[in-house]
Amino acid sequence: MTTFHSLDLSRRRLLRGATIAIGAGALAAMTLVVPTASAGAKFSQKMAQYQPTPKGPQNCGNCVQFQPDTACKVVDGKVAASGWCMLYSPTK
């Protein structure tokens, strides 16, 4: 004799399965969308917390992202060699 419990069709199991399926779908969608959307995109100066003055010895002029004379690989717009942002990464 088959009982309802032996089929294991509980609401908890159904919700768990639905959550896993939705999560897997969202992860797959992000994997497909994010790389194409972020290709070539830069942070705004506000998001990077850019400031036109250095932070101690740290400045855009000695950052690996800086592109002379006034450009940056990761921050949009003109940046000063004497500026600084939270994405600072020193040259080696």
DSSP file (Angstrom, degrees, kcal/mol; ACC not computed):
  #  RESIDUE AA STRUCTURE BP1 BP2  ACC     N-H-->O    O-->H-N    N-H-->O    O-->H-N    TCO  KAPPA ALPHA  PHI   PSI    X-CA   Y-CA   Z-CA
    1    1 A M              0   0    0      0, 0.0     2,-0.5     0, 0.0     0, 0.0   0.000 360.0 360.0 360.0 127.5    0.0    0.0    0.0
    2    2 A T        -     0   0    0      3,-0.0     2,-0.2     4,-0.0     3,-0.0  -0.771 360.0-162.5 -93.8 129.4    1.4    3.3   -1.0
    3    3 A T     >  -     0   0    0     -2,-0.5     4,-0.9     1,-0.1     3,-0.4  -0.662  32.8-109.3-106.7 166.0    1.0    6.2    1.3
    4    4 A F  H >>>S+     0   0    0     -2,-0.2     5,-0.7     1,-0.2     4,-0.6   0.876 118.0  54.2 -58.5 -39.1    1.3    9.9    0.8
    5    5 A H  H >45S+     0   0    0      1,-0.2     3,-0.6     2,-0.2    -1,-0.2   0.805 100.1  59.2 -69.9 -29.3    4.5   10.1    2.8
    6    6 A S  H 345S+     0   0    0     -3,-0.4    -1,-0.2     1,-0.2    -2,-0.2   0.772 101.7  54.8 -72.2 -23.1    6.2    7.4    0.8
    7    7 A L  H <<5S-     0   0    0     -4,-0.9    -1,-0.2    -3,-0.6    -2,-0.2   0.691  98.4-145.7 -78.3 -18.9    5.8    9.5   -2.3
    8    8 A D  T <<5 +     0   0    0     -4,-0.6     2,-0.2    -3,-0.6    -3,-0.1   0.908  43.1 151.3  54.1  50.1    7.6   12.3   -0.4
    9    9 A L      < +     0   0    0     -5,-0.7    -1,-0.2     4,-0.1    -4,-0.1  -0.314  19.7 155.6-102.2  47.5    5.6   15.1   -2.1
   10   10 A S     >  -     0   0    0     -2,-0.2     4,-2.1     1,-0.1     5,-0.1  -0.343  54.9-120.8 -74.5 156.0    5.8   17.5    0.8
   11   11 A R  H  > S+     0   0    0      1,-0.2     4,-2.7     2,-0.2     5,-0.2   0.878 114.0  56.8 -61.3 -38.4    5.5   21.3    0.4
   12   12 A R  H  > S+     0   0    0      1,-0.2     4,-2.4     2,-0.2    -1,-0.2   0.913 107.9  46.4 -61.7 -43.4    9.0   21.7    1.8
   13   13 A R  H  > S+     0   0    0      2,-0.2     4,-2.4     1,-0.2    -1,-0.2   0.903 112.7  50.4 -66.4 -40.4   10.5   19.4   -0.9
   14   14 A L  H  X S+     0   0    0     -4,-2.1     4,-2.3     2,-0.2    -2,-0.2   0.928 112.8  45.6 -63.1 -45.7    8.6   21.2   -3.6
   15   15 A L  H  X S+     0   0    0     -4,-2.7     4,-2.5     2,-0.2    -2,-0.2   0.887 112.0  52.1 -65.3 -39.7    9.8   24.6   -2.4
   16   16 A R  H  X S+     0   0    0     -4,-2.4     4,-2.3    -5,-0.2    -2,-0.2   0.928 111.2  46.9 -62.7 -44.8   13.4   23.4   -2.1
   17   17 A G  H  X S+     0   0    0     -4,-2.4     4,-2.3     1,-0.2    -2,-0.2   0.904 112.7  49.3 -63.1 -41.6   13.4   22.0   -5.6
   18   18 A A  H  X S+     0   0    0     -4,-2.3     4,-2.6     2,-0.2     5,-0.2   0.901 110.7  50.6 -64.7 -40.7   11.8   25.2   -7.0
   19   19 A T  H  X S+     0   0    0     -4,-2.5     4,-2.6     2,-0.2    -2,-0.2   0.905 111.1  48.1 -63.6 -42.6   14.4   27.4   -5.1
   20   20 A I  H  X S+     0   0    0     -4,-2.3     4,-2.5     2,-0.2    -1,-0.2   0.915 112.7  48.6 -64.8 -42.4   17.3   25.3   -6.5
   21   21 A A  H  X S+     0   0    0     -4,-2.3     4,-2.2     2,-0.2    -2,-0.2   0.916 113.1  46.5 -64.8 -43.2   15.9   25.5  -10.0
   22   22 A I  H  X S+     0   0    0     -4,-2.6     4,-2.6     2,-0.2    -2,-0.2   0.915 113.0  50.1 -64.9 -42.9   15.4   29.3   -9.9
   23   23 A G  H  X S+     0   0    0     -4,-2.6     4,-2.4     2,-0.2    -2,-0.2   0.906 111.0  48.3 -62.2 -42.2   18.9   29.7   -8.4
   24   24 A A  H  X S+     0   0    0     -4,-2.5     4,-2.3     2,-0.2    -1,-0.2   0.896 112.2  49.7 -65.6 -39.3   20.4   27.6  -11.1
   25   25 A G  H  X S+     0   0    0     -4,-2.2     4,-2.3     2,-0.2    -2,-0.2   0.914 111.3  48.4 -64.6 -42.9   18.5   29.6  -13.8
   26   26 A A  H  X S+     0   0    0     -4,-2.6     4,-2.5     2,-0.2    -2,-0.2   0.908 111.4  50.2 -64.3 -41.7   19.6   32.9  -12.3
   27   27 A L  H  X S+     0   0    0     -4,-2.4     4,-2.2     2,-0.2    -1,-0.2   0.914 111.1  48.9 -62.9 -42.8   23.2   31.8  -12.1
   28   28 A A  H  X S+     0   0    0     -4,-2.3     4,-1.6     1,-0.2    -1,-0.2   0.908 111.6  49.4 -63.5 -41.4   23.1   30.6  -15.8
   29   29 A A  H  X S+     0   0    0     -4,-2.3     4,-2.2     1,-0.2     5,-0.2   0.906 110.8  49.6 -64.5 -42.0   21.6   33.9  -16.9
   30   30 A M  H  X S+     0   0    0     -4,-2.5     4,-2.4     1,-0.2    -1,-0.2   0.884 107.5  55.0 -64.7 -38.2   24.2   35.9  -15.0
   31   31 A T  H  < S+     0   0    0     -4,-2.2    -1,-0.2     1,-0.2    -2,-0.2   0.867 113.8  41.1 -62.8 -36.5   27.0   33.9  -16.5
   32   32 A L  H  < S+     0   0    0     -4,-1.6     4,-0.5    -5,-0.2    -2,-0.2   0.844 122.9  37.1 -79.9 -34.2   25.7   34.7  -20.0
   33   33 A V  H  X S+     0   0    0     -4,-2.2     4,-2.1    -5,-0.1     3,-0.3   0.902 106.1  60.2 -88.5 -44.6   24.9   38.4  -19.4
   34   34 A V  H  X S+     0   0    0     -4,-2.4     4,-2.3     1,-0.2     5,-0.2   0.883 101.1  51.1 -60.7 -47.1   27.6   39.7  -17.1
   35   35 A P  H  > S+     0   0    0      0, 0.0     4,-0.8     0, 0.0    -1,-0.2   0.895 115.0  43.1 -61.3 -37.6   30.7   39.1  -19.3
   36   36 A T  H  4 S+     0   0    0     -4,-0.5    -2,-0.2    -3,-0.3     3,-0.2   0.859 115.1  49.2 -75.4 -33.4   29.2   40.8  -22.3
   37   37 A A  H  < S+     0   0    0     -4,-2.1    -1,-0.2     1,-0.2    -3,-0.2   0.845 114.1  44.7 -73.4 -32.8   27.8   43.7  -20.3
   38   38 A S  H >< S+     0   0    0     -4,-2.3     3,-1.7    -5,-0.2     2,-0.4   0.565  80.3 117.4 -91.0  -7.7   31.0   44.5  -18.5
   39   39 A A  T 3< S-     0   0    0     -4,-0.8     3,-0.1     1,-0.3    -3,-0.0  -0.456  95.8  -3.9 -63.9 117.3   33.4   44.2  -21.5
   40   40 A G  T 3  S+     0   0    0     -2,-0.4    -1,-0.3     1,-0.3     2,-0.2   0.377 100.0 137.0  82.9  -4.8   34.9   47.6  -21.8
   41   41 A A    <   -     0   0    0     -3,-1.7     2,-0.3    -4,-0.0    -1,-0.3  -0.492  35.4-161.2 -77.0 145.5   32.9   49.2  -19.0
   42   42 A K        -     0   0    0     -2,-0.2    33,-0.2    -3,-0.1     2,-0.2  -0.857  22.2-104.0-122.5 159.5   34.6   51.5  -16.6
   43   43 A F  B     -a   75   0A   0     31,-3.1    33,-3.2    -2,-0.3     2,-0.1  -0.541  37.9-115.5 -75.7 145.5   33.7   52.7  -13.1
   44   44 A S     >  -     0   0    0     -2,-0.2     4,-2.2    31,-0.2     5,-0.2  -0.419  27.7-111.4 -72.4 160.7   32.5   56.3  -12.8
   45   45 A Q  T  4>S+     0   0    0      1,-0.2     5,-2.8     2,-0.2     4,-0.4   0.868 119.8  53.0 -62.4 -34.6   34.7   58.6  -10.9
   46   46 A K  T >45S+     0   0    0      3,-0.2     3,-1.0     2,-0.2    -1,-0.2   0.931 108.7  48.0 -66.2 -45.3   32.1   58.8   -8.1
   47   47 A M  T 345S+     0   0    0      1,-0.3    -2,-0.2     2,-0.1    -1,-0.2   0.877 114.2  46.8 -63.0 -37.1   31.9   55.0   -7.8
   48   48 A A  T 3<5S-     0   0    0     -4,-2.2    38,-2.6    37,-0.1    39,-0.4   0.505 109.2-126.9 -81.3  -4.1   35.7   54.8   -7.7
   49   49 A Q  T < 5 -     0   0    0     -3,-1.0    -3,-0.2    -4,-0.4    -2,-0.1   0.894  40.2-171.3  56.2  43.2   35.8   57.6   -5.1
   50   50 A Y      < -     0   0    0     -5,-2.8    35,-0.2    35,-0.1    -1,-0.2  -0.375  10.5-176.0 -65.8 140.6   38.2   59.5   -7.3
   51   51 A Q  B     -B   84   0B   0     33,-2.8    33,-2.5     2,-0.2    29,-0.1  -0.990  31.4-129.9-135.8 144.8   39.8   62.6   -5.9
   52   52 A P  S    S+     0   0    0      0, 0.0    30,-0.1     0, 0.0    33,-0.1   0.461  88.9  71.0 -75.8   1.3   42.2   65.0   -7.8
   53   53 A T  S    S-     0   0    0     31,-0.2    -2,-0.2     1,-0.1    30,-0.1  -0.858  87.6-106.5-116.8 153.0   44.7   64.9   -4.9
   54   54 A P        -     0   0    0      0, 0.0     2,-0.6     0, 0.0     5,-0.2  -0.201  18.1-130.3 -71.3 165.9   47.0   62.0   -3.8
   55   55 A K  B >   -C   58   0C   0      3,-2.5     3,-1.9    28,-0.2    30,-0.1  -0.855  69.2 -62.6-116.3  91.6   46.5   59.9   -0.7
   56   56 A G  T 3  S-     0   0    0     -2,-0.6    -1,-0.1     1,-0.3     0, 0.0  -0.489 117.8 -16.3  63.8-132.4   49.9   60.0    0.9
   57   57 A P  T 3  S+     0   0    0      0, 0.0     2,-0.5     0, 0.0    -1,-0.3   0.573 118.1  99.7 -79.1  -7.2   52.4   58.4   -1.5
   58   58 A Q  B <   +C   55   0C   0     -3,-1.9    -3,-2.5     3,-0.0     2,-0.3  -0.678  46.4 145.4 -83.5 126.2   49.6   56.7   -3.5
   59   59 A N    >   -     0   0    0     -2,-0.5     3,-1.6    -5,-0.2    25,-0.2  -0.981  60.8-104.1-153.5 162.6   48.6   58.6   -6.7
   60   60 A C  G >  S+     0   0    0     23,-2.6     3,-1.8    20,-0.3     6,-0.3   0.830 113.4  68.0 -57.5 -33.8   47.4   57.8  -10.2
   61   61 A G  G 3  S+     0   0    0     20,-2.9    -1,-0.3     1,-0.3    21,-0.1   0.761 107.6  37.4 -60.9 -26.1   50.9   58.4  -11.6
   62   62 A N  G <  S+     0   0    0     -3,-1.6    29,-1.8    19,-0.3     2,-0.4  -0.032  95.5 107.5-116.0  31.6   52.3   55.3   -9.8
   63   63 A C  B X  S-D   90   0D   0     -3,-1.8     3,-1.1    27,-0.2    25,-0.1  -0.859  70.9-133.0-106.4 142.4   49.2   53.1  -10.3
   64   64 A V  T 3  S+     0   0    0     25,-2.9    -1,-0.1    -2,-0.4    24,-0.1   0.709 105.8  57.8 -66.9 -18.9   49.2   50.2  -12.8
   65   65 A Q  T 3  S+     0   0    0     24,-0.3     8,-2.5    22,-0.1    -1,-0.2   0.647  82.3 107.1 -85.3 -15.3   45.8   51.3  -14.2
   66   66 A F  E <   -E   72   0E   0     -3,-1.1     6,-0.3    -6,-0.3     4,-0.0  -0.398  49.7-165.4 -71.7 138.1   47.0   54.9  -15.1
   67   67 A Q  E  >  -E   71   0E   0      4,-3.2     4,-2.2    -2,-0.1     3,-0.2  -0.947  38.5 -90.1-123.4 107.4   47.5   55.7  -18.8
   68   68 A P  T  4 S+     0   0    0      0, 0.0     2,-0.1     0, 0.0     4,-0.0  -0.201  96.8  17.3 -54.0 143.7   49.5   58.9  -19.4
   69   69 A D  T  4 S-     0   0    0     10,-0.1    12,-0.3     2,-0.1    -3,-0.0  -0.947 133.9 -27.4 -95.7 -34.2   48.6   61.7  -19.7
   70   70 A T  T  4 S+     0   0    0     -3,-0.2     9,-1.5    -2,-0.1     2,-0.3  -0.007 100.5  98.8-139.7  35.5   45.0   61.8  -18.3
   71   71 A A  E  <  -E   67   0E   0     -4,-2.2    -4,-3.2     7,-0.2     2,-0.3  -0.825  44.6-159.7-125.3 163.0   43.4   58.3  -18.7
   72   72 A C  E     -E   66   0E   0      3,-0.5    -6,-0.2     5,-0.3     5,-0.1  -0.992  21.7-136.5-139.4 145.0   42.8   55.3  -16.6
   73   73 A K  S    S+     0   0    0     -8,-2.5    -7,-0.1    -2,-0.3    -1,-0.1   0.772 105.8  24.0 -70.0 -26.7   42.0   51.7  -17.6
   74   74 A V  S    S+     0   0    0     -9,-0.2   -31,-3.1   -32,-0.1     2,-0.5   0.555 110.9  70.1-119.9 -11.9   39.2   51.3  -15.0
   75   75 A V  B    S-a   43   0A   0    -33,-0.2    -3,-0.5   -10,-0.2   -31,-0.2  -0.936  75.8-128.7-114.1 131.9   37.9   54.8  -14.2
   76   76 A D        +     0   0    0    -33,-3.2   -31,-0.2    -2,-0.5    -3,-0.1  -0.433  66.8  18.4 -77.2 148.5   35.9   56.8  -16.8
   77   77 A G  S    S-     0   0    0     -2,-0.1    -5,-0.3    -5,-0.1     2,-0.3  -0.203 104.2 -33.0  88.5-179.1   36.9   60.3  -17.7
   78   78 A K        -     0   0    0     -7,-0.1     2,-0.4    -2,-0.0    -7,-0.2  -0.561  57.3-170.5 -77.3 137.9   40.0   62.4  -17.3
   79   79 A V        -     0   0    0     -9,-1.5     2,-0.3    -2,-0.3   -10,-0.1  -0.976  19.2-125.1-127.8 144.4   42.2   61.6  -14.2
   80   80 A A    >   -     0   0    0     -2,-0.4     3,-1.9     1,-0.1   -20,-0.3  -0.621  16.5-128.0 -86.7 145.8   45.2   63.6  -13.0
   81   81 A A  T 3  S+     0   0    0    -12,-0.3   -20,-2.9     1,-0.3   -19,-0.3   0.789 114.9  52.3 -60.6 -26.7   48.5   61.9  -12.4
   82   82 A S  T 3  S+     0   0    0    -22,-0.2    -1,-0.3   -23,-0.2   -24,-0.0   0.388  95.6  98.1 -90.0   3.6   48.4   63.4   -8.9
   83   83 A G    <   -     0   0    0     -3,-1.9   -23,-2.6   -30,-0.1     2,-0.3  -0.099  55.6-156.1 -81.7-176.2   44.9   62.0   -8.2
   84   84 A W  B     -B   51   0B   0    -33,-2.5   -33,-2.8   -25,-0.2     2,-0.3  -0.980  10.4-179.4-157.7 150.8   43.8   58.9   -6.3
   85   85 A C    >   -     0   0    0     -2,-0.3     3,-1.6   -35,-0.2   -36,-0.2  -0.948  45.2-101.1-147.1 170.4   40.9   56.5   -6.2
   86   86 A M  T 3  S+     0   0    0    -38,-2.6   -37,-0.1    -2,-0.3   -38,-0.0   0.595 116.3  66.0 -70.6  -9.5   39.9   53.4   -4.1
   87   87 A L  T 3  S+     0   0    0    -39,-0.4    -1,-0.3     2,-0.0   -22,-0.1   0.301  73.1 143.2 -91.7   8.8   41.0   51.1   -7.1
   88   88 A Y    <   +     0   0    0     -3,-1.6   -28,-0.1   -25,-0.1   -25,-0.1  -0.195  24.2 178.0 -52.6 134.1   44.6   52.2   -6.7
   89   89 A S        -     0   0    0    -29,-0.1   -25,-2.9     0, 0.0   -24,-0.3  -0.930  26.6-125.9-141.2 114.4   47.1   49.4   -7.3
   90   90 A P  B     -D   63   0D   0      0, 0.0   -27,-0.2     0, 0.0     2,-0.1  -0.203  21.6-113.3 -64.8 149.1   50.8   50.3   -7.1
   91   91 A T              0   0    0    -29,-1.8   -29,-0.0     1,-0.1   -26,-0.0  -0.426 360.0 360.0 -72.1 156.9   53.2   49.6   -9.9
   92   92 A K              0   0    0     -2,-0.1    -1,-0.1   -28,-0.0     0, 0.0   0.465 360.0 360.0 -88.0 360.0   55.8   47.0   -9.1
